[in-house]
Amino acid sequence: MICGKNEKLAARLKAKKWNVGTSVIGFTKEVHKLMRAVDFLIGKPGPGSIAEAMQRGLPVLVECNSWTLPQERFNAEWVTQKRVGIVLKSFDDVVAGVQQMLDAEKLAEFKKNVAAQNNRAIFEITEILQTLLDKQNTGLNSKRLRDAVGVA
């Protein structure tokens, strides 16, 4: 469980006795590596969290209520519409959400729906930038642009 900078939560989780193997981690820049070891993501419906989960093939368990940032509410609606995870009204219901995620059939369905998402944004961005650069006649071609941003 990654707690970020929430040291109180990390301390509470570390002090708890678990029936299964768990690891509690505070702030880390290695989230992308840790995501390889999980079956789904629990977090807020921020665009970065959801996009990274989709890229890693992970269904999501997110919260959406009146405290959710307005721009993130659309992401929660997208999760529901695309059936790539579960949206809770409150993280007070996280146990029930996790139980749903742990249902093998439901998790397989979510993973199938995640896999069906064809997120090409990283490639489209370079094409958009190239178009803008071409308009400015900078001479930077798409291969050099892709090399510069590290895209194959």
Phi and psi in radians as a Rosetta constraint file:
Dihedral C 1 N 2 CA 2 C 2 CIRCULARHARMONIC -1.749 0.35
Dihedral N 2 CA 2 C 2 N 3 CIRCULARHARMONIC 2.119 0.35
Dihedral C 2 N 3 CA 3 C 3 CIRCULARHARMONIC -1.816 0.35
Dihedral N 3 CA 3 C 3 N 4 CIRCULARHARMONIC -0.028 0.35
Dihedral C 3 N 4 CA 4 C 4 CIRCULARHARMONIC 1.073 0.35
Dihedral N 4 CA 4 C 4 N 5 CIRCULARHARMONIC -2.353 0.35
Dihedral C 4 N 5 CA 5 C 5 CIRCULARHARMONIC -1.597 0.35
Dihedral N 5 CA 5 C 5 N 6 CIRCULARHARMONIC 0.144 0.35
Dihedral C 5 N 6 CA 6 C 6 CIRCULARHARMONIC -1.450 0.35
Dihedral N 6 CA 6 C 6 N 7 CIRCULARHARMONIC 1.437 0.35
Dihedral C 6 N 7 CA 7 C 7 CIRCULARHARMONIC -1.156 0.35
Dihedral N 7 CA 7 C 7 N 8 CIRCULARHARMONIC -0.570 0.35
Dihedral C 7 N 8 CA 8 C 8 CIRCULARHARMONIC -1.126 0.35
Dihedral N 8 CA 8 C 8 N 9 CIRCULARHARMONIC -0.774 0.35
Dihedral C 8 N 9 CA 9 C 9 CIRCULARHARMONIC -1.106 0.35
Dihedral N 9 CA 9 C 9 N 10 CIRCULARHARMONIC -0.788 0.35
Dihedral C 9 N 10 CA 10 C 10 CIRCULARHARMONIC -1.014 0.35
Dihedral N 10 CA 10 C 10 N 11 CIRCULARHARMONIC -0.763 0.35
Dihedral C 10 N 11 CA 11 C 11 CIRCULARHARMONIC -1.113 0.35
Dihedral N 11 CA 11 C 11 N 12 CIRCULARHARMONIC -0.743 0.35
Dihedral C 11 N 12 CA 12 C 12 CIRCULARHARMONIC -1.106 0.35
Dihedral N 12 CA 12 C 12 N 13 CIRCULARHARMONIC -0.745 0.35
Dihedral C 12 N 13 CA 13 C 13 CIRCULARHARMONIC -1.211 0.35
Dihedral N 13 CA 13 C 13 N 14 CIRCULARHARMONIC -0.647 0.35
Dihedral C 13 N 14 CA 14 C 14 CIRCULARHARMONIC -1.165 0.35
Dihedral N 14 CA 14 C 14 N 15 CIRCULARHARMONIC -0.570 0.35
Dihedral C 14 N 15 CA 15 C 15 CIRCULARHARMONIC -1.349 0.35
Dihedral N 15 CA 15 C 15 N 16 CIRCULARHARMONIC -0.343 0.35
Dihedral C 15 N 16 CA 16 C 16 CIRCULARHARMONIC -1.311 0.35
Dihedral N 16 CA 16 C 16 N 17 CIRCULARHARMONIC 2.510 0.35
Dihedral C 16 N 17 CA 17 C 17 CIRCULARHARMONIC -1.516 0.35
Dihedral N 17 CA 17 C 17 N 18 CIRCULARHARMONIC 2.224 0.35
Dihedral C 17 N 18 CA 18 C 18 CIRCULARHARMONIC -1.926 0.35
Dihedral N 18 CA 18 C 18 N 19 CIRCULARHARMONIC 2.558 0.35
Dihedral C 18 N 19 CA 19 C 19 CIRCULARHARMONIC -1.462 0.35
Dihedral N 19 CA 19 C 19 N 20 CIRCULARHARMONIC -0.173 0.35
Dihedral C 19 N 20 CA 20 C 20 CIRCULARHARMONIC -2.252 0.35
Dihedral N 20 CA 20 C 20 N 21 CIRCULARHARMONIC 2.810 0.35
Dihedral C 20 N 21 CA 21 C 21 CIRCULARHARMONIC -1.124 0.35
Dihedral N 21 CA 21 C 21 N 22 CIRCULARHARMONIC 2.254 0.35
Dihedral C 21 N 22 CA 22 C 22 CIRCULARHARMONIC -2.377 0.35
Dihedral N 22 CA 22 C 22 N 23 CIRCULARHARMONIC 2.774 0.35
Dihedral C 22 N 23 CA 23 C 23 CIRCULARHARMONIC -2.369 0.35
Dihedral N 23 CA 23 C 23 N 24 CIRCULARHARMONIC 2.278 0.35
Dihedral C 23 N 24 CA 24 C 24 CIRCULARHARMONIC -1.951 0.35
Dihedral N 24 CA 24 C 24 N 25 CIRCULARHARMONIC 2.174 0.35
Dihedral C 24 N 25 CA 25 C 25 CIRCULARHARMONIC -2.188 0.35
Dihedral N 25 CA 25 C 25 N 26 CIRCULARHARMONIC 2.418 0.35
Dihedral C 25 N 26 CA 26 C 26 CIRCULARHARMONIC -1.439 0.35
Dihedral N 26 CA 26 C 26 N 27 CIRCULARHARMONIC -2.521 0.35
Dihedral C 26 N 27 CA 27 C 27 CIRCULARHARMONIC -1.118 0.35
Dihedral N 27 CA 27 C 27 N 28 CIRCULARHARMONIC 2.366 0.35
Dihedral C 27 N 28 CA 28 C 28 CIRCULARHARMONIC -2.621 0.35
Dihedral N 28 CA 28 C 28 N 29 CIRCULARHARMONIC 2.628 0.35
Dihedral C 28 N 29 CA 29 C 29 CIRCULARHARMONIC -1.676 0.35
Dihedral N 29 CA 29 C 29 N 30 CIRCULARHARMONIC 0.095 0.35
Dihedral C 29 N 30 CA 30 C 30 CIRCULARHARMONIC -1.777 0.35
Dihedral N 30 CA 30 C 30 N 31 CIRCULARHARMONIC 0.414 0.35
Dihedral C 30 N 31 CA 31 C 31 CIRCULARHARMONIC -0.969 0.35
Dihedral N 31 CA 31 C 31 N 32 CIRCULARHARMONIC -0.732 0.35
Dihedral C 31 N 32 CA 32 C 32 CIRCULARHARMONIC -1.027 0.35
Dihedral N 32 CA 32 C 32 N 33 CIRCULARHARMONIC -0.605 0.35
Dihedral C 32 N 33 CA 33 C 33 CIRCULARHARMONIC -1.307 0.35
Dihedral N 33 CA 33 C 33 N 34 CIRCULARHARMONIC -0.729 0.35
Dihedral C 33 N 34 CA 34 C 34 CIRCULARHARMONIC -1.131 0.35
Dihedral N 34 CA 34 C 34 N 35 CIRCULARHARMONIC -0.530 0.35
Dihedral C 34 N 35 CA 35 C 35 CIRCULARHARMONIC -1.136 0.35
Dihedral N 35 CA 35 C 35 N 36 CIRCULARHARMONIC -0.332 0.35
Dihedral C 35 N 36 CA 36 C 36 CIRCULARHARMONIC -1.220 0.35
Dihedral N 36 CA 36 C 36 N 37 CIRCULARHARMONIC -0.312 0.35
Dihedral C 36 N 37 CA 37 C 37 CIRCULARHARMONIC -1.754 0.35
Dihedral N 37 CA 37 C 37 N 38 CIRCULARHARMONIC 0.116 0.35
Dihedral C 37 N 38 CA 38 C 38 CIRCULARHARMONIC -2.085 0.35
Dihedral N 38 CA 38 C 38 N 39 CIRCULARHARMONIC 2.865 0.35
Dihedral C 38 N 39 CA 39 C 39 CIRCULARHARMONIC -1.714 0.35
Dihedral N 39 CA 39 C 39 N 40 CIRCULARHARMONIC -0.394 0.35
Dihedral C 39 N 40 CA 40 C 40 CIRCULARHARMONIC -2.805 0.35
Dihedral N 40 CA 40 C 40 N 41 CIRCULARHARMONIC 2.889 0.35
Dihedral C 40 N 41 CA 41 C 41 CIRCULARHARMONIC -1.944 0.35
Dihedral N 41 CA 41 C 41 N 42 CIRCULARHARMONIC 2.329 0.35
Dihedral C 41 N 42 CA 42 C 42 CIRCULARHARMONIC -1.912 0.35
Dihedral N 42 CA 42 C 42 N 43 CIRCULARHARMONIC 2.173 0.35
Dihedral C 42 N 43 CA 43 C 43 CIRCULARHARMONIC -3.096 0.35
Dihedral N 43 CA 43 C 43 N 44 CIRCULARHARMONIC -2.976 0.35
Dihedral C 43 N 44 CA 44 C 44 CIRCULARHARMONIC -1.439 0.35
Dihedral N 44 CA 44 C 44 N 45 CIRCULARHARMONIC 2.787 0.35
Dihedral C 44 N 45 CA 45 C 45 CIRCULARHARMONIC -1.454 0.35
Dihedral N 45 CA 45 C 45 N 46 CIRCULARHARMONIC 0.786 0.35
Dihedral C 45 N 46 CA 46 C 46 CIRCULARHARMONIC -1.296 0.35
Dihedral N 46 CA 46 C 46 N 47 CIRCULARHARMONIC 2.650 0.35
Dihedral C 46 N 47 CA 47 C 47 CIRCULARHARMONIC -1.086 0.35
Dihedral N 47 CA 47 C 47 N 48 CIRCULARHARMONIC -0.631 0.35
Dihedral C 47 N 48 CA 48 C 48 CIRCULARHARMONIC -1.174 0.35
Dihedral N 48 CA 48 C 48 N 49 CIRCULARHARMONIC -0.775 0.35
Dihedral C 48 N 49 CA 49 C 49 CIRCULARHARMONIC -1.069 0.35
Dihedral N 49 CA 49 C 49 N 50 CIRCULARHARMONIC -0.851 0.35
Dihedral C 49 N 50 CA 50 C 50 CIRCULARHARMONIC -1.175 0.35
Dihedral N 50 CA 50 C 50 N 51 CIRCULARHARMONIC -0.757 0.35
Dihedral C 50 N 51 CA 51 C 51 CIRCULARHARMONIC -1.078 0.35
Dihedral N 51 CA 51 C 51 N 52 CIRCULARHARMONIC -0.762 0.35
Dihedral C 51 N 52 CA 52 C 52 CIRCULARHARMONIC -1.162 0.35
Dihedral N 52 CA 52 C 52 N 53 CIRCULARHARMONIC -0.685 0.35
Dihedral C 52 N 53 CA 53 C 53 CIRCULARHARMONIC -1.080 0.35
Dihedral N 53 CA 53 C 53 N 54 CIRCULARHARMONIC -0.769 0.35
Dihedral C 53 N 54 CA 54 C 54 CIRCULARHARMONIC -1.088 0.35
Dihedral N 54 CA 54 C 54 N 55 CIRCULARHARMONIC -0.736 0.35
Dihedral C 54 N 55 CA 55 C 55 CIRCULARHARMONIC -1.090 0.35
Dihedral N 55 CA 55 C 55 N 56 CIRCULARHARMONIC -0.592 0.35
Dihedral C 55 N 56 CA 56 C 56 CIRCULARHARMONIC -1.537 0.35
Dihedral N 56 CA 56 C 56 N 57 CIRCULARHARMONIC -0.020 0.35
Dihedral C 56 N 57 CA 57 C 57 CIRCULARHARMONIC 1.347 0.35
Dihedral N 57 CA 57 C 57 N 58 CIRCULARHARMONIC 0.469 0.35
Dihedral C 57 N 58 CA 58 C 58 CIRCULARHARMONIC -1.868 0.35
Dihedral N 58 CA 58 C 58 N 59 CIRCULARHARMONIC 2.223 0.35
Dihedral C 58 N 59 CA 59 C 59 CIRCULARHARMONIC -1.131 0.35
Dihedral N 59 CA 59 C 59 N 60 CIRCULARHARMONIC 2.836 0.35
Dihedral C 59 N 60 CA 60 C 60 CIRCULARHARMONIC -2.173 0.35
Dihedral N 60 CA 60 C 60 N 61 CIRCULARHARMONIC 2.643 0.35
Dihedral C 60 N 61 CA 61 C 61 CIRCULARHARMONIC -2.159 0.35
Dihedral N 61 CA 61 C 61 N 62 CIRCULARHARMONIC 1.882 0.35
Dihedral C 61 N 62 CA 62 C 62 CIRCULARHARMONIC -2.203 0.35
Dihedral N 62 CA 62 C 62 N 63 CIRCULARHARMONIC 2.880 0.35
Dihedral C 62 N 63 CA 63 C 63 CIRCULARHARMONIC -1.932 0.35
Dihedral N 63 CA 63 C 63 N 64 CIRCULARHARMONIC 2.459 0.35
Dihedral C 63 N 64 CA 64 C 64 CIRCULARHARMONIC -2.519 0.35
Dihedral N 64 CA 64 C 64 N 65 CIRCULARHARMONIC 2.086 0.35
Dihedral C 64 N 65 CA 65 C 65 CIRCULARHARMONIC -2.694 0.35
Dihedral N 65 CA 65 C 65 N 66 CIRCULARHARMONIC -2.891 0.35
Dihedral C 65 N 66 CA 66 C 66 CIRCULARHARMONIC -1.164 0.35
Dihedral N 66 CA 66 C 66 N 67 CIRCULARHARMONIC -0.304 0.35
Dihedral C 66 N 67 CA 67 C 67 CIRCULARHARMONIC -1.507 0.35
Dihedral N 67 CA 67 C 67 N 68 CIRCULARHARMONIC -0.247 0.35
Dihedral C 67 N 68 CA 68 C 68 CIRCULARHARMONIC -1.189 0.35
Dihedral N 68 CA 68 C 68 N 69 CIRCULARHARMONIC 2.366 0.35
Dihedral C 68 N 69 CA 69 C 69 CIRCULARHARMONIC -0.991 0.35
Dihedral N 69 CA 69 C 69 N 70 CIRCULARHARMONIC 2.421 0.35
Dihedral C 69 N 70 CA 70 C 70 CIRCULARHARMONIC -0.912 0.35
Dihedral N 70 CA 70 C 70 N 71 CIRCULARHARMONIC -0.735 0.35
Dihedral C 70 N 71 CA 71 C 71 CIRCULARHARMONIC -1.215 0.35
Dihedral N 71 CA 71 C 71 N 72 CIRCULARHARMONIC -0.368 0.35
Dihedral C 71 N 72 CA 72 C 72 CIRCULARHARMONIC -1.486 0.35
Dihedral N 72 CA 72 C 72 N 73 CIRCULARHARMONIC -0.306 0.35
Dihedral C 72 N 73 CA 73 C 73 CIRCULARHARMONIC -1.111 0.35
Dihedral N 73 CA 73 C 73 N 74 CIRCULARHARMONIC -0.625 0.35
Dihedral C 73 N 74 CA 74 C 74 CIRCULARHARMONIC -1.117 0.35
Dihedral N 74 CA 74 C 74 N 75 CIRCULARHARMONIC -0.626 0.35
Dihedral C 74 N 75 CA 75 C 75 CIRCULARHARMONIC -1.134 0.35
Dihedral N 75 CA 75 C 75 N 76 CIRCULARHARMONIC -0.711 0.35
Dihedral C 75 N 76 CA 76 C 76 CIRCULARHARMONIC -1.114 0.35
Dihedral N 76 CA 76 C 76 N 77 CIRCULARHARMONIC -0.706 0.35
Dihedral C 76 N 77 CA 77 C 77 CIRCULARHARMONIC -1.070 0.35
Dihedral N 77 CA 77 C 77 N 78 CIRCULARHARMONIC -0.716 0.35
Dihedral C 77 N 78 CA 78 C 78 CIRCULARHARMONIC -1.079 0.35
Dihedral N 78 CA 78 C 78 N 79 CIRCULARHARMONIC -0.747 0.35
Dihedral C 78 N 79 CA 79 C 79 CIRCULARHARMONIC -0.991 0.35
Dihedral N 79 CA 79 C 79 N 80 CIRCULARHARMONIC -0.785 0.35
Dihedral C 79 N 80 CA 80 C 80 CIRCULARHARMONIC -1.162 0.35
Dihedral N 80 CA 80 C 80 N 81 CIRCULARHARMONIC -0.828 0.35
Dihedral C 80 N 81 CA 81 C 81 CIRCULARHARMONIC -1.082 0.35
Dihedral N 81 CA 81 C 81 N 82 CIRCULARHARMONIC -0.725 0.35
Dihedral C 81 N 82 CA 82 C 82 CIRCULARHARMONIC -1.498 0.35
Dihedral N 82 CA 82 C 82 N 83 CIRCULARHARMONIC -0.116 0.35
Dihedral C 82 N 83 CA 83 C 83 CIRCULARHARMONIC 0.947 0.35
Dihedral N 83 CA 83 C 83 N 84 CIRCULARHARMONIC 0.846 0.35
Dihedral C 83 N 84 CA 84 C 84 CIRCULARHARMONIC -1.851 0.35
Dihedral N 84 CA 84 C 84 N 85 CIRCULARHARMONIC 0.227 0.35
Dihedral C 84 N 85 CA 85 C 85 CIRCULARHARMONIC 2.923 0.35
Dihedral N 85 CA 85 C 85 N 86 CIRCULARHARMONIC -2.897 0.35
Dihedral C 85 N 86 CA 86 C 86 CIRCULARHARMONIC -2.107 0.35
Dihedral N 86 CA 86 C 86 N 87 CIRCULARHARMONIC 2.380 0.35
Dihedral C 86 N 87 CA 87 C 87 CIRCULARHARMONIC -1.944 0.35
Dihedral N 87 CA 87 C 87 N 88 CIRCULARHARMONIC 2.125 0.35
Dihedral C 87 N 88 CA 88 C 88 CIRCULARHARMONIC -1.736 0.35
Dihedral N 88 CA 88 C 88 N 89 CIRCULARHARMONIC 2.606 0.35
Dihedral C 88 N 89 CA 89 C 89 CIRCULARHARMONIC -1.326 0.35
Dihedral N 89 CA 89 C 89 N 90 CIRCULARHARMONIC -0.425 0.35
Dihedral C 89 N 90 CA 90 C 90 CIRCULARHARMONIC -2.688 0.35
Dihedral N 90 CA 90 C 90 N 91 CIRCULARHARMONIC 2.516 0.35
Dihedral C 90 N 91 CA 91 C 91 CIRCULARHARMONIC -1.235 0.35
Dihedral N 91 CA 91 C 91 N 92 CIRCULARHARMONIC -0.076 0.35
Dihedral C 91 N 92 CA 92 C 92 CIRCULARHARMONIC -1.081 0.35
Dihedral N 92 CA 92 C 92 N 93 CIRCULARHARMONIC -0.397 0.35
Dihedral C 92 N 93 CA 93 C 93 CIRCULARHARMONIC -1.703 0.35
Dihedral N 93 CA 93 C 93 N 94 CIRCULARHARMONIC 0.287 0.35
Dihedral C 93 N 94 CA 94 C 94 CIRCULARHARMONIC -1.099 0.35
Dihedral N 94 CA 94 C 94 N 95 CIRCULARHARMONIC -0.573 0.35
Dihedral C 94 N 95 CA 95 C 95 CIRCULARHARMONIC -1.083 0.35
Dihedral N 95 CA 95 C 95 N 96 CIRCULARHARMONIC -0.812 0.35
Dihedral C 95 N 96 CA 96 C 96 CIRCULARHARMONIC -1.098 0.35
Dihedral N 96 CA 96 C 96 N 97 CIRCULARHARMONIC -0.680 0.35
Dihedral C 96 N 97 CA 97 C 97 CIRCULARHARMONIC -1.109 0.35
Dihedral N 97 CA 97 C 97 N 98 CIRCULARHARMONIC -0.763 0.35
Dihedral C 97 N 98 CA 98 C 98 CIRCULARHARMONIC -1.127 0.35
Dihedral N 98 CA 98 C 98 N 99 CIRCULARHARMONIC -0.716 0.35
Dihedral C 98 N 99 CA 99 C 99 CIRCULARHARMONIC -1.037 0.35
Dihedral N 99 CA 99 C 99 N 100 CIRCULARHARMONIC -0.697 0.35
Dihedral C 99 N 100 CA 100 C 100 CIRCULARHARMONIC -1.119 0.35
Dihedral N 100 CA 100 C 100 N 101 CIRCULARHARMONIC -0.758 0.35
Dihedral C 100 N 101 CA 101 C 101 CIRCULARHARMONIC -1.109 0.35
Dihedral N 101 CA 101 C 101 N 102 CIRCULARHARMONIC -0.553 0.35
Dihedral C 101 N 102 CA 102 C 102 CIRCULARHARMONIC -1.397 0.35
Dihedral N 102 CA 102 C 102 N 103 CIRCULARHARMONIC -0.123 0.35
Dihedral C 102 N 103 CA 103 C 103 CIRCULARHARMONIC -1.221 0.35
Dihedral N 103 CA 103 C 103 N 104 CIRCULARHARMONIC 2.077 0.35
Dihedral C 103 N 104 CA 104 C 104 CIRCULARHARMONIC -0.980 0.35
Dihedral N 104 CA 104 C 104 N 105 CIRCULARHARMONIC -0.741 0.35
Dihedral C 104 N 105 CA 105 C 105 CIRCULARHARMONIC -1.172 0.35
Dihedral N 105 CA 105 C 105 N 106 CIRCULARHARMONIC -0.760 0.35
Dihedral C 105 N 106 CA 106 C 106 CIRCULARHARMONIC -1.153 0.35
Dihedral N 106 CA 106 C 106 N 107 CIRCULARHARMONIC -0.758 0.35
Dihedral C 106 N 107 CA 107 C 107 CIRCULARHARMONIC -1.091 0.35
Dihedral N 107 CA 107 C 107 N 108 CIRCULARHARMONIC -0.731 0.35
Dihedral C 107 N 108 CA 108 C 108 CIRCULARHARMONIC -1.087 0.35
Dihedral N 108 CA 108 C 108 N 109 CIRCULARHARMONIC -0.688 0.35
Dihedral C 108 N 109 CA 109 C 109 CIRCULARHARMONIC -1.121 0.35
Dihedral N 109 CA 109 C 109 N 110 CIRCULARHARMONIC -0.807 0.35
Dihedral C 109 N 110 CA 110 C 110 CIRCULARHARMONIC -1.051 0.35
Dihedral N 110 CA 110 C 110 N 111 CIRCULARHARMONIC -0.781 0.35
Dihedral C 110 N 111 CA 111 C 111 CIRCULARHARMONIC -1.104 0.35
Dihedral N 111 CA 111 C 111 N 112 CIRCULARHARMONIC -0.667 0.35
Dihedral C 111 N 112 CA 112 C 112 CIRCULARHARMONIC -1.097 0.35
Dihedral N 112 CA 112 C 112 N 113 CIRCULARHARMONIC -0.758 0.35
Dihedral C 112 N 113 CA 113 C 113 CIRCULARHARMONIC -1.167 0.35
Dihedral N 113 CA 113 C 113 N 114 CIRCULARHARMONIC -0.645 0.35
Dihedral C 113 N 114 CA 114 C 114 CIRCULARHARMONIC -1.101 0.35
Dihedral N 114 CA 114 C 114 N 115 CIRCULARHARMONIC -0.785 0.35
Dihedral C 114 N 115 CA 115 C 115 CIRCULARHARMONIC -1.093 0.35
Dihedral N 115 CA 115 C 115 N 116 CIRCULARHARMONIC -0.477 0.35
Dihedral C 115 N 116 CA 116 C 116 CIRCULARHARMONIC -1.312 0.35
Dihedral N 116 CA 116 C 116 N 117 CIRCULARHARMONIC -0.243 0.35
Dihedral C 116 N 117 CA 117 C 117 CIRCULARHARMONIC -1.328 0.35
Dihedral N 117 CA 117 C 117 N 118 CIRCULARHARMONIC 2.212 0.35
Dihedral C 117 N 118 CA 118 C 118 CIRCULARHARMONIC -1.890 0.35
Dihedral N 118 CA 118 C 118 N 119 CIRCULARHARMONIC 1.405 0.35
Dihedral C 118 N 119 CA 119 C 119 CIRCULARHARMONIC -1.429 0.35
Dihedral N 119 CA 119 C 119 N 120 CIRCULARHARMONIC 1.848 0.35
Dihedral C 119 N 120 CA 120 C 120 CIRCULARHARMONIC -1.888 0.35
Dihedral N 120 CA 120 C 120 N 121 CIRCULARHARMONIC 0.276 0.35
Dihedral C 120 N 121 CA 121 C 121 CIRCULARHARMONIC -0.968 0.35
Dihedral N 121 CA 121 C 121 N 122 CIRCULARHARMONIC -0.711 0.35
Dihedral C 121 N 122 CA 122 C 122 CIRCULARHARMONIC -1.072 0.35
Dihedral N 122 CA 122 C 122 N 123 CIRCULARHARMONIC -0.578 0.35
Dihedral C 122 N 123 CA 123 C 123 CIRCULARHARMONIC -1.443 0.35
Dihedral N 123 CA 123 C 123 N 124 CIRCULARHARMONIC -0.638 0.35
Dihedral C 123 N 124 CA 124 C 124 CIRCULARHARMONIC -1.157 0.35
Dihedral N 124 CA 124 C 124 N 125 CIRCULARHARMONIC -0.611 0.35
Dihedral C 124 N 125 CA 125 C 125 CIRCULARHARMONIC -1.055 0.35
Dihedral N 125 CA 125 C 125 N 126 CIRCULARHARMONIC -0.784 0.35
Dihedral C 125 N 126 CA 126 C 126 CIRCULARHARMONIC -1.129 0.35
Dihedral N 126 CA 126 C 126 N 127 CIRCULARHARMONIC -0.622 0.35
Dihedral C 126 N 127 CA 127 C 127 CIRCULARHARMONIC -1.170 0.35
Dihedral N 127 CA 127 C 127 N 128 CIRCULARHARMONIC -0.709 0.35
Dihedral C 127 N 128 CA 128 C 128 CIRCULARHARMONIC -1.128 0.35
Dihedral N 128 CA 128 C 128 N 129 CIRCULARHARMONIC -0.799 0.35
Dihedral C 128 N 129 CA 129 C 129 CIRCULARHARMONIC -1.062 0.35
Dihedral N 129 CA 129 C 129 N 130 CIRCULARHARMONIC -0.700 0.35
Dihedral C 129 N 130 CA 130 C 130 CIRCULARHARMONIC -1.091 0.35
Dihedral N 130 CA 130 C 130 N 131 CIRCULARHARMONIC -0.737 0.35
Dihedral C 130 N 131 CA 131 C 131 CIRCULARHARMONIC -1.055 0.35
Dihedral N 131 CA 131 C 131 N 132 CIRCULARHARMONIC -0.770 0.35
Dihedral C 131 N 132 CA 132 C 132 CIRCULARHARMONIC -1.117 0.35
Dihedral N 132 CA 132 C 132 N 133 CIRCULARHARMONIC -0.741 0.35
Dihedral C 132 N 133 CA 133 C 133 CIRCULARHARMONIC -1.156 0.35
Dihedral N 133 CA 133 C 133 N 134 CIRCULARHARMONIC -0.677 0.35
Dihedral C 133 N 134 CA 134 C 134 CIRCULARHARMONIC -1.068 0.35
Dihedral N 134 CA 134 C 134 N 135 CIRCULARHARMONIC -0.661 0.35
Dihedral C 134 N 135 CA 135 C 135 CIRCULARHARMONIC -1.123 0.35
Dihedral N 135 CA 135 C 135 N 136 CIRCULARHARMONIC -0.545 0.35
Dihedral C 135 N 136 CA 136 C 136 CIRCULARHARMONIC -1.539 0.35
Dihedral N 136 CA 136 C 136 N 137 CIRCULARHARMONIC -0.070 0.35
Dihedral C 136 N 137 CA 137 C 137 CIRCULARHARMONIC 0.949 0.35
Dihedral N 137 CA 137 C 137 N 138 CIRCULARHARMONIC 0.883 0.35
Dihedral C 137 N 138 CA 138 C 138 CIRCULARHARMONIC -1.478 0.35
Dihedral N 138 CA 138 C 138 N 139 CIRCULARHARMONIC -0.274 0.35
Dihedral C 138 N 139 CA 139 C 139 CIRCULARHARMONIC 1.468 0.35
Dihedral N 139 CA 139 C 139 N 140 CIRCULARHARMONIC -0.002 0.35
Dihedral C 139 N 140 CA 140 C 140 CIRCULARHARMONIC -1.422 0.35
Dihedral N 140 CA 140 C 140 N 141 CIRCULARHARMONIC 2.010 0.35
Dihedral C 140 N 141 CA 141 C 141 CIRCULARHARMONIC -1.532 0.35
Dihedral N 141 CA 141 C 141 N 142 CIRCULARHARMONIC 2.978 0.35
Dihedral C 141 N 142 CA 142 C 142 CIRCULARHARMONIC -1.143 0.35
Dihedral N 142 CA 142 C 142 N 143 CIRCULARHARMONIC -0.588 0.35
Dihedral C 142 N 143 CA 143 C 143 CIRCULARHARMONIC -1.142 0.35
Dihedral N 143 CA 143 C 143 N 144 CIRCULARHARMONIC -0.789 0.35
Dihedral C 143 N 144 CA 144 C 144 CIRCULARHARMONIC -1.135 0.35
Dihedral N 144 CA 144 C 144 N 145 CIRCULARHARMONIC -0.634 0.35
Dihedral C 144 N 145 CA 145 C 145 CIRCULARHARMONIC -1.153 0.35
Dihedral N 145 CA 145 C 145 N 146 CIRCULARHARMONIC -0.801 0.35
Dihedral C 145 N 146 CA 146 C 146 CIRCULARHARMONIC -1.096 0.35
Dihedral N 146 CA 146 C 146 N 147 CIRCULARHARMONIC -0.728 0.35
Dihedral C 146 N 147 CA 147 C 147 CIRCULARHARMONIC -1.072 0.35
Dihedral N 147 CA 147 C 147 N 148 CIRCULARHARMONIC -0.671 0.35
Dihedral C 147 N 148 CA 148 C 148 CIRCULARHARMONIC -1.166 0.35
Dihedral N 148 CA 148 C 148 N 149 CIRCULARHARMONIC -0.598 0.35
Dihedral C 148 N 149 CA 149 C 149 CIRCULARHARMONIC -1.720 0.35
Dihedral N 149 CA 149 C 149 N 150 CIRCULARHARMONIC 0.025 0.35
Dihedral C 149 N 150 CA 150 C 150 CIRCULARHARMONIC 1.358 0.35
Dihedral N 150 CA 150 C 150 N 151 CIRCULARHARMONIC 0.503 0.35
Dihedral C 150 N 151 CA 151 C 151 CIRCULARHARMONIC -1.868 0.35
Dihedral N 151 CA 151 C 151 N 152 CIRCULARHARMONIC 2.360 0.35
